[in-house]
Amino acid sequence: TSYHLHFHQQFIMAKRTSSLSDNSNDRDKNSKNKKRKKNKNKRPKQQDAPPIPVTVLSGFLGSGKTTLMRHILTSMDHGLKIAVIVNDMAELNIDGQTIKSATNNITATKPKVVTLQNGCICCNLRGDLIREIYRIQQLGQFDYVLIESTGIAEPQQVAESFCVDPETMELAASELLNGDDQNNSPNVTDKMLLNAANLDTCVTVVDALHFPKYLSSLNRFKELFDDGLDHSKSPEEGEKSISQLMMEQVEFANVIVLNKIDMVSPEKELNTSRAIIKSLNPKAKVITASYGKIDVKEILNTGLFDLAQASESPGWLLSMKEHGISGAPGEADEYGVSSFVYSSNRSPFHPYRLHKFLSQFFCFADKWNAASSSSSSIIESKTDEELKALDQQYGRILRSKGNCWLAGRDSHIYDWAQTGQIVALQPGRPWFCTLPAEEWGDDSLLSKEDREAIEDTFYRQDESGNKIPFFFGDRKSEVVFIGTDLKQEALTKALDKCCLSEEELQNHDTNLPHGTYEDPLQPNLVECDGVRSLFMVVRHGQDQHFHVPRGCSFTIQNLSLLTHDDAPYYSSVGSVGRYKVRVWLDKTDVTKRGVLLATLRPDNYEQHSMCTTILPCDVNGGEMDANRRLRIEVISQRRIIVDDDMIAKGFDLMRLCEVHVTGKVEPLPFAEDDMDEEEAMTDEETVDDEDEKASESQ
């Protein structure tokens, strides 16, 4: 996609306060040219000019970024010559035009306004941002650069443009290849942005009136700020979560301007918002303002930004380091904002129980992403009384972050990330106990102390305080919770109930078959490679996604149905009646279209023997390039009516029955690579035969 960039190279010249001589209009053209040439010759070369400091302004549309920008440019307090870069997602950069018109009568500074539009500077316009700052620094006429980013920009990605990362290295290399290096420097790093500019301050402007609403919003960015997006060029940008973007902008900032305080009443609400911001980013300086009027020295030439410190500034990370596994509570301030660390005492979460508990408060990210809009249908609707009861029982959870151990998914850490009403549990790195010590990390990054700290996680303390090896290695769960009026004891007890009991833990094994535990979370992909027997459990709402790589095949040999309708929570359920279970093999794991493998009936306690071989998915991007899916469908002779009494007793179609799938993975009789070699050999033999016949005839 071609992004048309309109770089307005026009300088907005200020009117001088001192009077100009009357004969200034009589200067001839030659003297002007001479002076212009003289000034041009005085411009310092790029390598001699010091790096120019930069402040980045982030914030949503309507937070007051442009108003703050105007205040900075019209201020007489800083005495700086400022170049302005304005980013907008739309083709028409309104903010850039507004700033230009507002600075026509500036007397203290002479700003240059460059507009980057039709894209975002944290992604598809990142290269243009780097090039523009580089050119401004080469001019040698400005003391400072002020960047107003679009509301959807992620400040961490913008900050990475000022560091040595793979993308900026690639951009610098492209500058050299294009012959754009005026200094003829052979070193790629000479063209890096860090040599031309240094990021001085990251500022986030927050709308004090709407801040609490944004933090708990289920909306996508495009649903609240549609005016700033060009869907034809960047349709995926507007799909981001409002609450997640707000959290990222707050957690990464050095200075947070809580703007529009004149519109917030009573004052307690403002103080609560300020306390929430401090809990989310304790290291940031929080400034309150109306109409963007602040002391400009609070955000210019502060020297506050440091990438390493910014990466460690989020409140959840500081709480994790401060409280550790002790779970000590954070000190609640007078507005009830606090934090604490939950630790699972070396027992994994049961995925079904954890999903059921979290579903009371949050919508899971995979479900939110799959929905066409953030309507109330993607999260169970609750009455105000139910929400109030949850707040009274547990408090209001604003942010939670950490990692967890899930039973049945024992090979990898699962990253826990929750913002507002959206929570995500995603697989991260493997547990250290599953890797040899030499694969824990690069020796240049892991010190001896780091390795000793990792080894310590393989042990636990007994009642006497002695260290004993833990059977499950370094596996554990640690999650930081930040919120208002948090009930730590109630939350801890509820989360403990989500873990495996002592009896379940004794029977637990890290190599159990896929789907052993009832698991409504986003499914893992099963790789059907090597030579082995494969066993999977499929339930209603718990599909099994699998991938057959090149050179292998997966043969389904047996299907067996196991019912749980004798369980206590189904003993009084007569409304289910007679039912049957259909087993489907879907061609892809996206659409429910596939082959009916079997129909199983509980009355017959049916097992179904079969021999269905599934060939490799097309790794070359053909129409078969997709993961397969096994799923079941419960068909009842009568409509299943689930009432409150059934729910109270634990009724769930996922727990009604399960289908056990038995099969084997084995290599194909000949791999496709071998087949290609055989075909090549056959072609060579054919050529040799033809040459021999030609020689004989000759």
C-alpha positions as CSV (number, residue, x, y, z in Angstrom):
1,T,0.0,0.0,0.0
2,S,1.3,3.4,-0.9
3,Y,1.0,6.0,1.8
4,H,1.0,9.5,0.4
5,L,2.9,11.7,2.8
6,H,2.4,15.5,2.6
7,F,5.4,17.0,4.2
8,H,4.7,20.7,4.5
9,Q,8.1,22.2,4.3
10,Q,6.8,25.7,4.9
11,F,8.3,27.7,7.7
12,I,5.9,29.8,9.8
13,M,7.9,32.9,10.3
14,A,7.2,34.8,13.5
15,K,6.7,38.5,13.7
16,R,9.6,40.2,15.4
17,T,8.8,42.2,18.5
18,S,11.6,44.7,17.6
19,S,10.8,47.1,14.8
20,L,12.4,46.4,11.5
21,S,14.2,49.2,9.7
22,D,12.3,51.1,7.1
23,N,14.7,50.4,4.4
24,S,14.3,46.6,4.7
25,N,12.0,46.5,1.7
26,D,14.7,48.2,-0.4
27,R,17.1,45.4,-0.2
28,D,17.9,44.1,-3.6
29,K,17.6,40.5,-4.7
30,N,21.4,39.9,-4.9
31,S,22.0,40.8,-1.2
32,K,19.2,38.4,-0.2
33,N,20.8,35.6,-2.2
34,K,24.2,36.4,-0.7
35,K,22.8,36.3,2.8
36,R,20.8,33.1,2.2
37,K,24.0,31.5,0.8
38,K,26.0,32.7,3.8
39,N,23.5,31.3,6.3
40,K,23.4,28.1,4.4
41,N,27.2,27.8,4.6
42,K,27.0,28.3,8.4
43,R,24.7,25.3,8.9
44,P,26.5,22.8,11.0
45,K,27.2,19.4,9.5
46,Q,25.2,16.5,10.8
47,Q,28.1,14.9,12.6
48,D,28.9,18.2,14.4
49,A,25.4,19.0,15.5
50,P,24.4,17.6,18.9
51,P,21.4,15.3,19.1
52,I,18.1,17.2,19.3
53,P,15.8,16.5,22.3
54,V,12.3,15.2,21.6
55,T,9.0,15.1,23.6
56,V,6.3,12.7,22.4
57,L,2.6,13.6,23.2
58,S,0.2,10.6,23.4
59,G,-3.5,10.5,24.2
60,F,-6.9,9.8,22.8
61,L,-8.9,12.1,20.6
62,G,-10.5,14.7,22.7
63,S,-8.0,14.4,25.6
64,G,-6.5,17.8,24.8
65,K,-3.2,17.0,23.0
66,T,-3.6,19.7,20.4
67,T,-4.7,22.3,23.0
68,L,-1.6,21.4,25.0
69,M,0.5,21.7,21.9
70,R,-0.8,25.2,21.2
71,H,-0.1,26.2,24.8
72,I,3.5,25.0,24.5
73,L,4.1,26.9,21.2
74,T,2.6,30.1,22.4
75,S,4.4,30.0,25.8
76,M,7.1,32.6,26.5
77,D,8.7,30.5,29.2
78,H,10.9,28.1,27.3
79,G,12.5,30.3,24.6
80,L,13.1,27.4,22.3
81,K,12.9,27.1,18.5
82,I,10.6,24.1,18.2
83,A,9.9,21.9,15.2
84,V,6.5,20.2,15.3
85,I,5.6,16.8,13.9
86,V,1.9,16.0,13.9
87,N,0.6,12.5,13.1
88,D,-3.0,11.7,12.1
89,M,-4.5,8.5,10.8
90,A,-6.8,10.3,8.3
91,E,-5.8,11.7,4.9
92,L,-6.6,15.2,6.1
93,N,-4.5,16.1,9.0
94,I,-6.8,18.5,10.9
95,D,-4.5,18.8,14.0
96,G,-1.6,19.8,11.8
97,Q,-3.7,22.5,10.1
98,T,-5.0,23.7,13.5
99,I,-1.5,24.1,14.9
100,K,-0.2,25.9,11.9
101,S,-3.1,28.4,12.0
102,A,-2.6,28.9,15.8
103,T,1.1,29.7,15.4
104,N,0.8,32.3,12.7
105,N,1.2,35.1,15.2
106,I,3.8,33.5,17.5
107,T,6.5,35.9,18.6
108,A,8.7,33.8,20.8
109,T,9.5,30.8,18.5
110,K,9.6,30.0,14.9
111,P,8.2,26.5,14.5
112,K,8.4,24.2,11.5
113,V,5.3,22.0,11.2
114,V,5.6,18.6,9.5
115,T,2.5,16.5,9.1
116,L,2.6,12.7,8.8
117,Q,-0.8,11.4,7.9
118,N,-2.6,8.4,6.5
119,G,-0.9,6.1,8.9
120,C,0.5,5.7,12.4
121,I,4.1,6.6,13.5
122,C,4.3,3.5,15.7
123,C,4.0,1.1,12.7
124,N,3.6,1.9,9.0
125,L,4.9,5.5,9.2
126,R,7.7,4.7,11.6
127,G,10.3,5.1,8.9
128,D,9.0,8.5,7.8
129,L,9.1,9.7,11.5
130,I,12.8,8.6,11.7
131,R,13.7,10.3,8.4
132,E,11.9,13.6,9.3
133,I,13.6,13.9,12.7
134,Y,16.9,13.2,11.0
135,R,16.3,16.0,8.5
136,I,15.3,18.5,11.1
137,Q,18.4,17.8,13.1
138,Q,20.5,18.2,10.0
139,L,19.0,21.7,9.4
140,G,20.6,22.9,12.7
141,Q,18.0,25.6,13.1
142,F,15.9,24.1,15.9
143,D,16.4,23.5,19.6
144,Y,13.6,21.0,20.2
145,V,11.2,18.6,18.4
146,L,7.6,18.1,19.6
147,I,5.7,15.1,18.3
148,E,1.9,14.8,18.6
149,S,1.1,11.2,17.9
150,T,-2.3,9.8,16.8
151,G,-4.6,8.5,19.5
152,I,-4.1,5.0,18.5
153,A,-0.2,5.1,18.6
154,E,1.5,2.8,21.1
155,P,4.2,5.0,22.8
156,Q,6.6,2.1,23.5
157,Q,6.9,1.4,19.7
158,V,7.5,5.1,19.1
159,A,10.2,5.1,21.7
160,E,11.9,2.1,20.2
161,S,12.5,4.2,17.1
162,F,15.1,6.1,19.1
163,C,17.0,2.9,20.0
164,V,19.1,0.3,18.2
165,D,16.5,-2.2,17.2
166,P,16.3,-4.4,14.1
167,E,13.8,-2.1,12.3
168,T,15.7,1.1,12.8
169,M,18.9,-0.8,11.7
170,E,17.1,-1.8,8.6
171,L,15.9,1.7,7.9
172,A,19.5,3.1,8.4
173,A,20.8,0.5,6.0
174,S,18.2,1.4,3.4
175,E,19.3,5.1,3.7
176,L,22.9,4.1,2.8
177,L,21.8,1.9,-0.1
178,N,19.8,4.8,-1.5
179,G,22.8,7.0,-1.4
180,D,21.2,9.4,1.0
181,D,24.2,9.6,3.3
182,Q,25.7,13.0,2.7
183,N,28.7,12.2,4.9
184,N,29.6,9.0,3.0
185,S,29.9,7.1,6.3
186,P,30.3,3.4,5.8
187,N,28.8,2.6,9.3
188,V,25.1,1.9,9.4
189,T,24.8,3.0,13.0
190,D,25.8,6.6,11.9
191,K,22.4,6.8,10.3
192,M,20.6,5.7,13.4
193,L,18.1,8.1,14.9
194,L,19.8,7.8,18.3
195,N,22.7,9.8,16.8
196,A,20.4,12.6,15.6
197,A,17.9,12.8,18.5
198,N,17.3,11.7,22.0
199,L,13.9,11.0,23.5
200,D,13.6,13.4,26.4
201,T,10.1,12.9,27.7
202,C,7.1,10.6,27.0
203,V,3.9,12.5,27.9
204,T,0.4,11.0,28.0
205,V,-2.6,13.3,28.1
206,V,-5.6,11.8,29.8
207,D,-9.2,13.1,29.7
208,A,-10.1,13.2,33.4
209,L,-13.8,13.1,32.7
210,H,-13.8,9.9,30.6
211,F,-10.8,8.1,32.1
212,P,-12.7,5.7,34.4
213,K,-15.1,4.8,31.5
214,Y,-12.2,4.1,29.1
215,L,-10.5,1.7,31.6
216,S,-13.6,-0.5,31.9
217,S,-14.7,-0.2,28.2
218,L,-15.3,-3.2,25.9
219,N,-15.3,-0.9,22.9
220,R,-12.9,-1.0,20.0
221,F,-11.0,2.2,19.1
222,K,-13.0,2.7,15.9
223,E,-16.3,2.6,17.8
224,L,-15.5,5.7,19.8
225,F,-13.0,7.5,17.6
226,D,-14.0,6.7,14.1
227,D,-13.3,10.1,12.7
228,G,-9.6,9.7,12.9
229,L,-9.2,6.5,10.9
230,D,-8.9,5.7,7.2
231,H,-10.4,2.2,7.0
232,S,-9.4,1.7,3.4
233,K,-5.7,2.0,4.3
234,S,-5.4,0.7,7.9
235,P,-8.6,-1.3,8.7
236,E,-6.9,-3.3,11.4
237,E,-5.8,-0.3,13.5
238,G,-9.3,0.5,14.6
239,E,-9.8,-3.0,16.0
240,K,-7.6,-2.3,19.1
241,S,-9.2,-2.3,22.5
242,I,-9.9,1.1,24.1
243,S,-8.9,-0.1,27.6
244,Q,-5.7,-1.8,26.4
245,L,-4.5,1.3,24.5
246,M,-5.3,3.5,27.5
247,M,-3.4,1.2,29.8
248,E,-0.3,1.1,27.5
249,Q,-0.2,4.9,27.2
250,V,-0.5,5.4,30.9
251,E,2.0,2.7,31.9
252,F,4.8,3.8,29.6
253,A,4.7,7.6,30.2
254,N,7.1,9.7,32.2
255,V,4.6,12.5,32.6
256,I,0.8,12.1,32.7
257,V,-1.3,15.2,32.2
258,L,-4.7,14.7,33.8
259,N,-6.5,17.3,31.7
260,K,-10.1,18.8,31.8
261,I,-10.2,18.7,35.6
262,D,-12.7,21.6,35.5
263,M,-15.3,19.1,34.1
264,V,-15.0,16.6,36.9
265,S,-17.0,16.8,40.1
266,P,-17.0,16.0,42.9
267,E,-13.3,16.3,43.7
268,K,-13.2,12.8,45.1
269,E,-13.7,11.4,41.6
270,L,-10.7,13.4,40.4
271,N,-8.6,12.2,43.3
272,T,-9.6,8.6,42.7
273,S,-8.5,8.9,39.0
274,R,-5.2,10.4,40.1
275,A,-4.7,7.5,42.6
276,I,-5.5,4.9,39.9
277,I,-3.0,6.5,37.6
278,K,-0.3,6.4,40.3
279,S,-1.0,2.8,41.0
280,L,-0.7,1.9,37.3
281,N,2.5,3.9,36.9
282,P,4.0,4.8,40.3
283,K,7.2,6.4,38.8
284,A,5.3,8.8,36.5
285,K,4.8,12.5,37.4
286,V,1.1,13.3,37.4
287,I,0.1,16.9,36.5
288,T,-3.5,18.2,36.6
289,A,-4.6,20.8,34.1
290,S,-7.5,22.6,32.5
291,Y,-7.3,23.5,28.8
292,G,-3.8,22.1,28.7
293,K,-2.3,24.9,30.7
294,I,0.7,23.6,32.5
295,D,4.2,24.7,33.3
296,V,5.9,23.8,30.0
297,K,9.2,23.1,31.8
298,E,7.5,20.0,33.3
299,I,7.6,18.3,29.9
300,L,10.4,20.0,28.0
301,N,14.1,19.2,28.6
302,T,13.3,17.1,31.7
303,G,15.7,14.2,30.8
304,L,13.2,11.9,32.4
305,F,13.0,9.2,29.7
306,D,15.1,6.0,30.0
307,L,14.0,3.0,28.0
308,A,15.1,0.4,30.6
309,Q,13.3,2.3,33.4
310,A,10.2,2.8,31.3
311,S,9.9,-0.9,30.6
312,E,9.9,-1.5,34.4
313,S,7.6,1.4,35.3
314,P,4.2,-0.4,35.2
315,G,2.6,-0.7,38.6
316,W,2.0,-4.5,38.3
317,L,5.8,-5.1,37.7
318,L,6.8,-2.9,40.6
319,S,4.3,-4.7,42.8
320,M,5.6,-8.1,41.7
321,K,9.2,-7.0,42.6
322,E,8.2,-5.4,45.9
323,H,5.8,-8.1,47.3
324,G,7.2,-11.1,45.5
325,I,5.6,-14.5,46.3
326,S,4.7,-13.4,49.9
327,G,1.5,-11.9,48.5
328,A,1.8,-8.9,50.9
329,P,-0.9,-6.3,50.2
330,G,-0.1,-2.9,48.8
331,E,-0.9,0.0,51.1
332,A,-4.4,1.2,50.2
333,D,-4.6,5.0,50.0
334,E,-7.4,7.1,51.2
335,Y,-9.3,6.5,48.0
336,G,-9.2,2.7,48.2
337,V,-6.7,2.1,45.4
338,S,-4.4,-0.9,46.3
339,S,-2.6,-3.9,44.9
340,F,-1.5,-7.3,46.0
341,V,0.3,-10.4,44.6
342,Y,-1.5,-13.7,44.4
343,S,0.6,-16.9,44.5
344,S,-0.8,-20.4,44.0
345,N,1.4,-22.3,46.4
346,R,2.7,-24.6,43.7
347,S,-0.7,-26.0,42.5
348,P,-1.9,-25.4,38.9
349,F,-5.2,-23.8,38.0
350,H,-8.0,-26.1,36.8
351,P,-8.8,-24.5,33.4
352,Y,-12.6,-25.0,33.8
353,R,-12.8,-23.6,37.3
354,L,-10.5,-20.6,36.4
355,H,-12.5,-19.8,33.3
356,K,-15.8,-19.9,35.2
357,F,-14.5,-17.6,37.9
358,L,-13.0,-15.0,35.6
359,S,-16.1,-15.0,33.4
360,Q,-18.0,-13.4,36.2
361,F,-15.9,-10.2,35.7
362,F,-14.3,-10.3,32.3
363,C,-14.7,-11.1,28.6
364,F,-11.9,-13.4,27.3
365,A,-9.8,-11.7,24.5
366,D,-10.3,-14.5,22.0
367,K,-14.1,-14.2,22.3
368,W,-13.8,-10.4,22.1
369,N,-11.6,-10.6,19.0
370,A,-14.0,-13.0,17.3
371,A,-17.0,-10.8,17.8
372,S,-17.9,-8.4,15.0
373,S,-18.5,-5.6,17.5
374,S,-18.1,-5.1,21.2
375,S,-21.8,-5.5,21.9
376,S,-23.1,-6.7,25.2
377,S,-23.8,-10.1,23.6
378,I,-20.1,-11.1,23.8
379,I,-20.2,-11.0,27.6
380,E,-22.8,-12.4,29.9
381,S,-25.2,-9.6,30.7
382,K,-25.4,-8.9,34.4
383,T,-27.8,-6.8,36.3
384,D,-26.6,-3.8,38.3
385,E,-27.4,-5.7,41.4
386,E,-25.1,-8.6,40.3
387,L,-22.3,-6.2,39.4
388,K,-22.7,-4.4,42.7
389,A,-22.6,-7.7,44.6
390,L,-19.4,-8.7,42.8
391,D,-17.8,-5.3,43.8
392,Q,-18.9,-5.8,47.4
393,Q,-17.5,-9.3,47.5
394,Y,-14.2,-8.9,45.7
395,G,-13.7,-5.1,44.9
396,R,-13.2,-3.6,41.5
397,I,-10.3,-5.2,39.6
398,L,-8.8,-2.6,37.2
399,R,-5.6,-4.4,36.2
400,S,-4.1,-7.8,36.7
401,K,-0.9,-9.1,35.2
402,G,1.5,-12.0,35.7
403,N,1.9,-15.7,34.7
404,C,0.1,-18.8,35.6
405,W,0.4,-22.6,35.5
406,L,-2.6,-24.4,33.9
407,A,-3.3,-28.0,34.4
408,G,-3.2,-29.9,31.1
409,R,-1.1,-27.2,29.6
410,D,2.1,-27.9,31.6
411,S,4.8,-27.3,29.0
412,H,4.5,-23.5,28.8
413,I,4.0,-20.5,31.1
414,Y,0.7,-18.8,30.4
415,D,0.8,-15.0,30.4
416,W,-2.1,-13.5,32.3
417,A,-3.0,-10.0,31.1
418,Q,-6.2,-8.2,32.1
419,T,-7.2,-4.6,31.5
420,G,-10.7,-3.3,32.3
421,Q,-13.2,-6.0,31.2
422,I,-10.9,-7.9,28.9
423,V,-8.6,-10.7,30.0
424,A,-6.2,-12.9,28.0
425,L,-4.4,-16.1,28.8
426,Q,-1.7,-16.7,26.2
427,P,1.1,-19.3,26.1
428,G,4.5,-17.8,26.7
429,R,8.0,-19.4,27.0
430,P,8.5,-23.0,28.1
431,W,9.1,-23.7,31.8
432,F,12.8,-23.8,32.7
433,C,12.3,-27.4,34.1
434,T,11.4,-28.6,30.5
435,L,14.7,-27.3,29.1
436,P,18.3,-28.2,29.5
437,A,20.3,-25.6,31.5
438,E,22.2,-24.5,28.4
439,E,18.9,-23.4,26.8
440,W,17.8,-21.2,29.6
441,G,19.3,-18.2,27.9
442,D,22.3,-16.6,26.4
443,D,25.3,-16.5,28.7
444,S,25.8,-12.8,27.8
445,L,22.3,-12.1,29.1
446,L,22.1,-14.5,32.1
447,S,24.6,-14.0,34.9
448,K,25.7,-16.6,37.4
449,E,23.3,-15.0,39.9
450,D,20.4,-15.2,37.4
451,R,21.1,-18.9,36.9
452,E,21.2,-19.6,40.6
453,A,17.9,-17.7,41.0
454,I,16.3,-19.9,38.4
455,E,17.6,-23.1,40.1
456,D,16.1,-21.8,43.4
457,T,12.6,-21.9,41.8
458,F,13.0,-25.7,41.4
459,Y,12.7,-26.0,45.2
460,R,10.1,-25.3,47.8
461,Q,10.3,-24.8,51.6
462,D,8.8,-27.2,54.0
463,E,7.2,-26.3,57.4
464,S,10.6,-26.1,59.0
465,G,12.0,-23.8,56.3
466,N,14.2,-26.4,54.6
467,K,14.5,-26.4,50.9
468,I,13.2,-29.6,49.2
469,P,13.0,-30.3,45.4
470,F,9.6,-29.7,43.9
471,F,8.3,-32.5,41.7
472,F,7.0,-30.1,39.1
473,G,10.1,-27.9,38.8
474,D,9.7,-24.2,38.5
475,R,6.0,-24.3,37.7
476,K,3.9,-21.8,39.7
477,S,1.5,-18.9,39.4
478,E,2.0,-15.3,40.3
479,V,-0.5,-12.6,39.4
480,V,-0.6,-8.9,40.5
481,F,-4.0,-7.4,41.1
482,I,-4.6,-3.6,41.1
483,G,-8.0,-2.1,41.8
484,T,-10.2,-0.1,44.1
485,D,-11.5,-1.6,47.4
486,L,-9.9,-4.9,46.7
487,K,-10.9,-7.7,49.0
488,Q,-7.6,-9.7,49.1
489,E,-8.8,-12.5,51.4
490,A,-11.9,-13.1,49.3
491,L,-10.0,-13.1,46.0
492,T,-7.3,-15.3,47.4
493,K,-9.8,-17.9,48.6
494,A,-11.7,-17.9,45.3
495,L,-8.5,-18.3,43.3
496,D,-7.4,-21.1,45.6
497,K,-10.6,-23.0,44.8
498,C,-9.8,-22.7,41.1
499,C,-6.5,-24.7,41.7
500,L,-6.3,-28.5,41.8
501,S,-7.0,-30.0,45.2
502,E,-4.4,-32.1,47.0
503,E,-6.0,-35.2,45.7
504,E,-6.1,-33.9,42.1
505,L,-2.5,-32.8,42.3
506,Q,-1.4,-36.3,43.5
507,N,-3.0,-37.8,40.3
508,H,-1.7,-35.0,38.1
509,D,0.9,-35.7,35.5
510,T,2.5,-33.2,33.0
511,N,2.2,-35.7,30.1
512,L,-1.5,-36.3,30.3
513,P,-3.4,-36.6,27.0
514,H,-4.7,-33.5,25.3
515,G,-8.1,-32.5,26.7
516,T,-7.8,-34.5,29.9
517,Y,-9.2,-31.6,31.9
518,E,-12.4,-29.8,31.0
519,D,-11.0,-26.7,29.3
520,P,-13.1,-23.9,27.7
521,L,-10.0,-21.7,27.2
522,Q,-8.7,-21.0,23.7
523,P,-7.4,-24.4,22.4
524,N,-3.8,-25.2,21.9
525,L,-2.6,-26.6,18.6
526,V,-1.6,-30.3,18.6
527,E,1.4,-31.1,16.4
528,C,0.9,-34.5,14.7
529,D,4.6,-35.2,14.0
530,G,7.0,-38.0,14.7
531,V,6.0,-41.6,15.3
532,R,3.6,-42.0,18.2
533,S,0.2,-42.9,19.4
534,L,-2.1,-40.0,19.9
535,F,-5.0,-39.7,22.4
536,M,-7.3,-36.6,22.6
537,V,-10.5,-35.8,24.5
538,V,-13.2,-33.7,22.8
539,R,-16.1,-32.1,24.5
540,H,-18.9,-29.7,23.7
541,G,-17.2,-26.3,23.5
542,Q,-13.7,-27.9,23.8
543,D,-12.5,-28.6,20.3
544,Q,-9.1,-30.1,19.4
545,H,-7.1,-28.2,16.8
546,F,-4.3,-30.2,15.2
547,H,-1.7,-29.8,12.4
548,V,-0.3,-32.6,10.3
549,P,3.1,-31.5,9.0
550,R,4.7,-32.5,5.7
551,G,5.9,-36.1,5.5
552,C,3.5,-37.3,8.3
553,S,0.0,-38.6,8.5
554,F,-2.5,-38.9,11.3
555,T,-4.9,-41.9,11.3
556,I,-8.0,-41.8,13.6
557,Q,-8.6,-45.4,14.7
558,N,-11.3,-45.3,17.4
559,L,-14.0,-43.0,18.9
560,S,-15.6,-43.8,22.2
561,L,-18.3,-41.9,24.1
562,L,-18.1,-41.4,27.9
563,T,-21.1,-39.8,29.6
564,H,-21.4,-38.0,33.0
565,D,-25.1,-37.9,33.4
566,D,-24.8,-39.9,36.6
567,A,-23.0,-37.0,38.3
568,P,-24.8,-35.2,41.1
569,Y,-25.4,-32.1,39.1
570,Y,-27.1,-34.1,36.4
571,S,-29.1,-36.6,38.6
572,S,-32.1,-34.3,38.7
573,V,-31.8,-33.0,35.1
574,G,-34.6,-34.5,33.2
575,S,-35.0,-31.8,30.6
576,V,-32.0,-33.0,28.6
577,G,-33.7,-36.3,27.7
578,R,-32.3,-38.6,25.1
579,Y,-29.5,-37.2,23.0
580,K,-26.9,-38.1,20.5
581,V,-23.4,-36.9,19.8
582,R,-22.1,-36.1,16.4
583,V,-18.3,-36.1,15.8
584,W,-17.1,-33.7,13.1
585,L,-13.7,-33.4,11.3
586,D,-13.5,-29.8,10.0
587,K,-11.2,-29.0,7.1
588,T,-10.1,-25.8,8.8
589,D,-10.2,-24.6,12.4
590,V,-12.0,-21.4,11.5
591,T,-15.3,-22.5,9.9
592,K,-17.6,-25.2,11.1
593,R,-17.7,-27.1,7.8
594,G,-16.4,-30.7,7.6
595,V,-17.0,-34.4,7.5
596,L,-19.3,-36.2,9.9
597,L,-17.1,-39.0,11.2
598,A,-19.7,-40.8,13.4
599,T,-22.9,-40.3,15.4
600,L,-22.6,-41.8,18.9
601,R,-25.6,-42.6,21.3
602,P,-25.2,-42.7,25.1
603,D,-27.7,-45.5,25.5
604,N,-25.5,-47.9,23.5
605,Y,-22.3,-46.8,25.3
606,E,-21.0,-46.8,21.8
607,Q,-17.5,-47.2,20.5
608,H,-16.8,-46.6,16.8
609,S,-13.8,-48.2,15.1
610,M,-12.6,-46.6,12.0
611,C,-9.5,-45.9,9.9
612,T,-9.5,-42.4,8.6
613,T,-6.1,-41.1,7.5
614,I,-5.5,-37.4,7.4
615,L,-2.7,-36.3,5.1
616,P,-0.4,-33.3,5.6
617,C,-1.6,-29.8,5.5
618,D,-0.2,-27.9,2.5
619,V,2.8,-26.0,3.9
620,N,3.2,-24.2,0.5
621,G,0.2,-22.0,1.0
622,G,-2.3,-23.9,-1.1
623,E,-6.0,-24.3,-0.3
624,M,-5.3,-27.0,2.2
625,D,-2.9,-24.8,4.2
626,A,-5.0,-24.8,7.4
627,N,-5.2,-26.6,10.7
628,R,-7.7,-29.3,11.2
629,R,-10.3,-29.5,14.0
630,L,-12.2,-32.2,15.8
631,R,-15.4,-31.1,17.4
632,I,-18.6,-32.6,18.8
633,E,-22.2,-31.5,18.7
634,V,-24.8,-32.6,21.2
635,I,-28.2,-33.1,19.7
636,S,-31.2,-33.5,22.1
637,Q,-34.6,-34.9,21.1
638,R,-36.1,-32.1,23.1
639,R,-35.1,-28.5,23.6
640,I,-32.6,-28.2,26.5
641,I,-33.8,-25.5,28.9
642,V,-31.2,-24.5,31.3
643,D,-32.7,-22.8,34.4
644,D,-31.1,-21.2,37.4
645,D,-31.5,-24.3,39.4
646,M,-29.6,-26.4,36.9
647,I,-26.8,-23.8,36.7
648,A,-26.6,-23.8,40.5
649,K,-26.1,-27.5,40.5
650,G,-23.3,-27.2,38.0
651,F,-25.0,-28.1,34.7
652,D,-22.9,-27.4,31.6
653,L,-23.0,-29.2,28.2
654,M,-19.2,-29.4,28.3
655,R,-19.5,-31.6,31.4
656,L,-22.3,-33.8,30.0
657,C,-20.2,-36.1,27.9
658,E,-16.8,-36.5,26.2
659,V,-15.5,-38.3,23.2
660,H,-12.1,-40.1,23.4
661,V,-10.2,-40.1,20.1
662,T,-7.5,-42.7,19.6
663,G,-5.1,-42.7,16.7
664,K,-1.5,-42.9,15.5
665,V,0.9,-40.5,13.9
666,E,3.4,-42.1,11.5
667,P,5.5,-41.0,8.5
668,L,4.2,-41.4,5.0
669,P,5.4,-44.5,3.1
670,F,7.6,-42.0,1.3
671,A,8.1,-38.4,2.1
672,E,7.3,-35.7,-0.5
673,D,11.0,-34.7,-0.6
674,D,11.9,-38.3,-1.4
675,M,9.3,-38.3,-4.1
676,D,10.7,-35.1,-5.6
677,E,14.2,-36.7,-5.6
678,E,12.9,-39.9,-7.3
679,E,11.2,-37.8,-9.9
680,A,14.4,-35.9,-10.5
681,M,16.4,-39.1,-10.9
682,T,13.8,-40.4,-13.3
683,D,14.1,-37.3,-15.4
684,E,17.9,-37.6,-15.4
685,E,17.6,-41.3,-16.5
686,T,15.2,-40.3,-19.3
687,V,17.7,-37.6,-20.5
688,D,20.5,-40.2,-20.5
689,D,18.5,-42.7,-22.5
690,E,17.6,-40.1,-25.1
691,D,21.3,-39.1,-25.4
692,E,22.3,-42.7,-25.8
693,K,19.7,-43.3,-28.5
694,A,20.7,-40.2,-30.4
695,S,24.4,-41.3,-30.3
696,E,23.5,-44.8,-31.7
697,S,21.4,-43.3,-34.6
698,Q,24.2,-40.9,-35.4
